[in-house]
Structures are given as C-alpha cells and as structure tokens.
Amino acid sequence: MKKVVMTLAFALGLTGLNAQTENNTTKFNKWSIELNGGLTKPQRPFSAGYATDTPSPWVGDLGVRYMFNNKFGLKTDFGYNSFSGKKNSIDFDSKYYRIDLQAVANLGRIMNFETWTNTFGLLGHAGFGVGQLEGDNFTGRDRVGNFIAGVTGQIRLSNRVALTGDFSTILNSSQDHTFDGSYVAENRGFSGLLFNGTIGLNIYLGKNTKHADWTVMTTDNTDLSALENKIADLESQIKKIPAQKEVVIEKQVQPVDNDLIKRMINDKYYSVYFDFNKTTPIENSTAAIDVVLNYLRKNPSASLDLVGYADQVGKAEYNERLSNTRATNVKTIFEKAGIASSRLNVIANGADTSIQKDSDEARRLARRVTFIVK
C-alpha cells in the first residue's frame, strides 16, 4: 500500500513539474480610453476685482493610456478649462487648453489592494505638457508650459468599464497673463496654479479578459488567470478521451480516487502555497489544485474545507484576515471551475504557530491553504 501511495504521488508530482516548466505568459489588456468632466478652480494669478466660484464649472479631459505591466504605464491627455467671473466679480471669460504626457502608477497593485478588495483601485499620475490661455480681456494666445500631478480613484463596474474620480493639480510656467486676462503677470516661473476635480469612465480596450489595472500577479509574474487557463486545458483534455476508454479508466482508477486520493488530500499531500503577504497562489500550486478539483468532480457528494494559514510575521488580526483571503481566493478558483459554492467551506486559521518563526524555509511552508474532504 505504501508503495502504491508513493508511486501515485510521484506520478502526480511529475504532472505538476511539467506544468511548472511550461512558458505561461500572463495576458491582459494594456490600452484604455479616459473620459472625464467636472469642476475647476484657478488659484493664481488673478487681477484685483476678478475671481471665480469655488469651484466653478467646468473642465473636460480626454486621455489615452498604455500600461507596460500591471503597475506602470504612460498616458497622453487633452484638457479644456472654462473660467468666468462669479457674481461679485468683474465679468470675464477665459479658456485654457492643454496637452500632457504623464507617467502612471497603479497604486492599487503597488499597495496590494487585492488583499481586501477587487472592486476599488487607485492610480497616481504626473507629467509635463504645454497649454495656452485665451480670453476676452486680451488678444492673442498666452502659451505656457505645465506640470500636472494627481490621483484617480477607481470603481470597477465590469472588466471593460471603471468609474473614476480624479483630483489634479496643474502648475503653469511662463504664464504671462492672469487667468482673467486683464493683467500681464511679471513672474514667468511656475506662477500659474489651478485645481481640477472630475468624474468619468475608464474604457478598457483589447481582446483579453482583464485590463492591467485589475490584474494581480505574484512575484514570479503569474496570476489567477494562469490557474484558470490550466483548469480549462484539463477540461478540454478530458473531453477528448473517447467514451469507451473513459469507462475503462474510471473502473481502474475509481477505487484509488475514492480511497488514496482522499487520504492524501486530508493528510496535506496537496496544499496551495503563497508568497509573503500575497493572496494569489504561486504557480507551483497548480498541480495540487488539479488533484483536488478532479476529486470533487468525480465525487459530487463530497464537500471540502479550505483551511487558510499565514506565517507568524505580523499582527494576529492581520494574519487572520490574510489566511481568510487566501482560502477564499482558492475557493473562487474552484467555483469558476464549476464546483458549487455550497460544497466549499472557508476556514481561517491565522498564523501557523506550529511552524518555526525565525526560519525562511519554515515560514514559506506556513503560507498555505490545506484541504479536508468530508
């Protein structure tokens, strides 16, 4: 019996090793269009007697963004601001146009938002551009350079659209006229200052399922989509097996599945492991997920406990949440593969205190999700 168990474990291990050596490249959409509109507040310079409402309408922005990976990218955008006097101000009407090239940082991925949400995101952006000011109080155009920086909050509505809210600060250099246009400014440095607050949409382009904004990758550049693709491949392979051969295989393997596989799963031969402070499984865990998934499909009456663990680094409350998120993410993989949620039960066990705390290797083994078949 022991030799049978070891032989079966070795064969399944080779399957996992083959999966690990495959060249799996994470695919995600990189292009997006940004449409925004809202309120503005030009701060300085202004001539005496001139002012705008706080804030005042309106500003519009159209941008195109390209992400090099799920954390960094570039965008170019065109902006339009309209300025007019408030009730107790001298009347004026000015327009400000700009075009900028900006670097973009996906702060949501950098700060690991995926540990607590898959719906909210945060982008940071900053860059330089050129603009021009026009108004009814002066002739010609006042051409300026500018520096822009801001943050953009995101709410994912679908894999194609996200609702956004942005706050940006713009500094104009070499601005010769005040925003009201009635006075020629003497300071040609970064004398112009205005703020924009907008809401809008990110529209994601491309043939892949997710955009880089919402793609979560581990340190070895894999994400949940790689595991989902593996499951899809297994499904297609199963469909290719002729019905007669499948019956023969079922008769030969079923006793092993019902006895040895269940015992091996419950004895933690197959566990899902995670990198430090991460909630998506490492690629090496694909084989373990395959084994448990196949068992659940062949045994539709079986249910499964998914037990999450963390290492002992960090506070107990945080490790409790981390272990829960890890187990929940693995549960999601099974659900997407067709396993009913009612058969899956998440248990958060927090930090595994049975593992040596001061050993890197031991802590690596502690960061896992184990399974109990019932």
Long-range contacts (C-beta under 8 A, 24 or more apart in sequence): 4-256, 4-260, 5-260, 5-264, 8-256, 8-260, 8-261, 8-264, 9-264, 9-269, 12-287, 12-291, 13-287, 15-287, 15-290, 16-284, 16-286, 16-287, 16-288, 16-290, 17-287, 19-230, 19-283, 19-286, 19-287, 19-290, 20-283, 20-284, 20-286, 20-287, 24-222, 24-226, 24-229, 24-283, 26-215, 26-217, 26-221, 26-222, 26-223, 26-225, 26-226, 27-208, 27-225, 28-70, 28-206, 28-208, 28-209, 28-210, 28-211, 28-212, 28-215, 28-225, 29-204, 29-205, 29-206, 29-207, 29-208, 29-210, 29-211, 29-212, 30-66, 30-67, 30-68, 30-73, 30-206, 30-211, 30-212, 31-64, 31-65, 31-66, 31-204, 31-205, 31-206, 32-64, 32-65, 32-67, 32-202, 32-203, 32-204, 32-205, 32-211, 32-213, 33-62, 33-63, 33-64, 33-65, 33-202, 33-203, 33-205, 34-61, 34-62, 34-63, 34-64, 34-65, 34-75, 34-77, 34-164, 34-200, 34-201, 34-202, 34-203, 35-61, 35-62, 35-200, 35-201, 35-203, 36-60, 36-61, 36-62, 36-63, 36-164, 36-166, 36-198, 36-199, 36-200, 36-201, 37-61, 37-198, 37-199, 37-200, 38-166, 38-196, 38-197, 38-198, 38-199, 38-200, 39-196, 39-197, 39-198, 40-81, 40-82, 40-83, 40-194, 40-195, 40-196, 40-197, 41-194, 41-195, 41-196, 42-81, 42-83, 42-96, 42-179, 42-192, 42-193, 42-194, 43-193, 43-194, 43-195, 44-179, 44-191, 44-192, 44-193, 45-175, 45-178, 45-179, 45-183, 45-185, 45-187, 45-191, 45-192, 46-178, 46-179, 46-180, 47-178, 47-180, 47-182, 47-183, 49-89, 49-90, 50-85, 50-89, 50-90, 50-92, 50-178, 50-179, 50-180, 50-182, 51-85, 51-86, 51-88, 51-89, 52-83, 52-84, 52-85, 52-86, 52-89, 52-179, 53-86, 55-195, 55-197, 56-83, 56-84, 56-86, 57-82, 58-82, 59-196, 59-198, 61-166, 61-196, 61-198, 61-200, 65-104, 65-202, 67-104, 67-106, 67-211, 67-212, 67-213, 69-212, 70-106, 70-109, 70-212, 70-213, 70-215, 70-216, 70-217, 71-105, 71-106, 71-109, 71-110, 72-103, 72-104, 72-105, 72-106, 73-103, 73-104, 73-106, 73-212, 74-101, 74-102, 74-103, 74-104, 75-101, 75-102, 75-104, 75-125, 76-100, 76-101, 76-102, 77-102, 79-131, 79-196, 81-194, 81-196, 83-135, 83-179, 83-180, 85-180, 90-180, 90-182, 92-135, 92-136, 92-137, 92-180, 92-181, 92-182, 93-135, 93-136, 94-133, 94-134, 94-135, 94-136, 94-137, 94-179, 94-180, 94-181, 95-133, 95-134, 95-135, 96-131, 96-132, 96-133, 96-134, 96-179, 96-194, 97-131, 97-132, 97-134, 98-129, 98-130, 98-131, 98-132, 98-146, 98-148, 98-170, 99-129, 99-130, 99-131, 100-127, 100-128, 100-129, 100-146, 100-148, 101-127, 101-128, 101-129, 102-126, 102-127, 102-148, 103-127, 106-212, 106-213, 107-151, 108-154, 108-213, 109-213, 109-215, 109-216, 112-277, 112-278, 114-216, 114-279, 114-280, 115-277, 115-279, 115-321, 115-322, 115-325, 116-321, 116-325, 118-156, 118-214, 119-155, 119-156, 120-153, 120-154, 120-155, 120-156, 121-153, 121-154, 121-155, 121-156, 121-162, 121-213, 121-214, 122-151, 122-152, 122-153, 122-154, 123-151, 123-152, 123-154, 123-213, 124-149, 124-150, 124-151, 124-152, 125-149, 125-150, 125-151, 125-152, 125-168, 126-150, 131-172, 133-175, 133-177, 133-179, 133-181, 135-177, 135-179, 135-180, 135-181, 136-181, 137-180, 137-181, 137-182, 138-177, 138-181, 138-182, 142-175, 142-176, 142-177, 143-174, 144-172, 144-173, 144-174, 144-175, 144-192, 145-172, 145-173, 145-174, 146-170, 146-171, 146-172, 146-173, 146-192, 147-171, 147-173, 147-190, 150-196, 154-202, 154-213, 156-213, 156-214, 159-204, 159-209, 159-210, 159-211, 159-214, 160-203, 160-204, 161-201, 161-202, 161-203, 161-204, 162-201, 162-202, 162-204, 162-213, 163-199, 163-200, 163-201, 164-198, 164-199, 164-200, 164-201, 164-202, 165-197, 165-198, 165-199, 166-196, 166-197, 166-198, 166-199, 166-200, 167-195, 167-196, 167-197, 168-195, 168-196, 168-198, 169-193, 169-194, 169-195, 170-194, 170-195, 170-196, 216-279, 216-280, 217-280, 218-274, 218-275, 218-278, 218-280, 218-281, 218-282, 218-283, 219-275, 219-278, 220-275, 220-282, 220-283, 222-280, 222-282, 222-283, 223-280, 224-280, 224-281, 224-329, 224-332, 224-333, 226-283, 226-286, 227-281, 227-285, 227-286, 227-289, 227-333, 228-333, 228-336, 228-337, 230-286, 230-289, 230-290, 231-289, 231-290, 231-293, 231-333, 231-336, 231-337, 234-290, 234-293, 234-294, 235-337, 254-298, 257-294, 257-295, 257-298, 257-299, 258-299, 261-291, 261-295, 262-295, 262-302, 262-373, 264-291, 265-291, 265-292, 265-295, 265-371, 265-372, 265-373, 266-371, 266-372, 266-373, 268-370, 268-371, 270-371, 271-368, 271-369, 271-370, 271-371, 272-326, 272-330, 272-368, 272-369, 272-370, 273-364, 273-365, 273-367, 273-368, 274-326, 274-367, 274-368, 274-369, 275-367, 276-311, 276-313, 276-363, 276-367, 277-322, 278-367, 279-322, 279-325, 279-326, 279-329, 280-329, 281-329, 281-330, 281-333, 281-369, 289-330, 289-333, 289-334, 292-334, 292-371, 293-334, 293-337, 293-339, 295-373, 296-334, 296-339, 296-343, 297-338, 297-339, 302-343, 302-373, 302-374, 303-342, 303-343, 303-344, 303-345, 303-373, 303-374, 304-334, 304-343, 304-344, 304-345, 304-371, 304-372, 304-373, 304-374, 305-345, 305-347, 305-371, 305-372, 305-374, 306-330, 306-331, 306-344, 306-345, 306-346, 306-347, 306-369, 306-370, 306-371, 307-347, 307-349, 307-369, 307-370, 307-371, 307-372, 308-346, 308-347, 308-348, 308-349, 308-368, 308-369, 309-349, 309-350, 309-351, 309-352, 309-366, 309-367, 309-368, 309-369, 309-370, 310-350, 310-351, 310-352, 310-366, 310-367, 311-351, 311-352, 311-355, 311-357, 311-363, 311-364, 311-366, 311-367, 312-351, 312-352, 312-353, 312-355, 312-357, 312-363, 312-366, 313-357, 313-363, 314-351, 316-350, 316-351, 319-350, 319-351, 320-348, 320-350, 321-348, 323-348, 323-349, 323-350, 323-351, 324-348, 326-367, 326-368, 326-369, 327-369, 330-369
